[in-house]
Amino acid sequence: MVSDAVETLVDGNTTYYATYISAPGVIITTKQARLVSEKEGAQATFRWSDIVHVDGVTWKGGDRIIDGLPRCQLATAANWELVDKPRNVPIVRITTTAPAVST
């Protein structure tokens, strides 16, 4: 699935996504419903299990490091297995392409 900001699920529900950048410069796309803070530019903390896709660095399978895609693509947790899993990762939202979603 390419980088659409909105995904309409089979059951008719809509999932919104937001894009963030982490301290190391890794761009992260997450489900917007998982946002800790809705404020533009606010610091937020996500668990790795909440991350949908990491653009630039992707961990998949054992200790193998696979280069990320050149642009953000939305994927499901089933498609991306992050092996290096610190408890939390600090990130800052730099852009969002979907309306705010109440959590």
Secondary structure, DSSP 4 states (H G I P E B T S, - for coil): ----SEEE-TTS-EEEEEEEEETTS-EEEEEGGG-S--STT-EEEE-GGGEEEEESEEE-STT-EEEPPSS-----TTT----S--S-EEEEEEEE-S-----
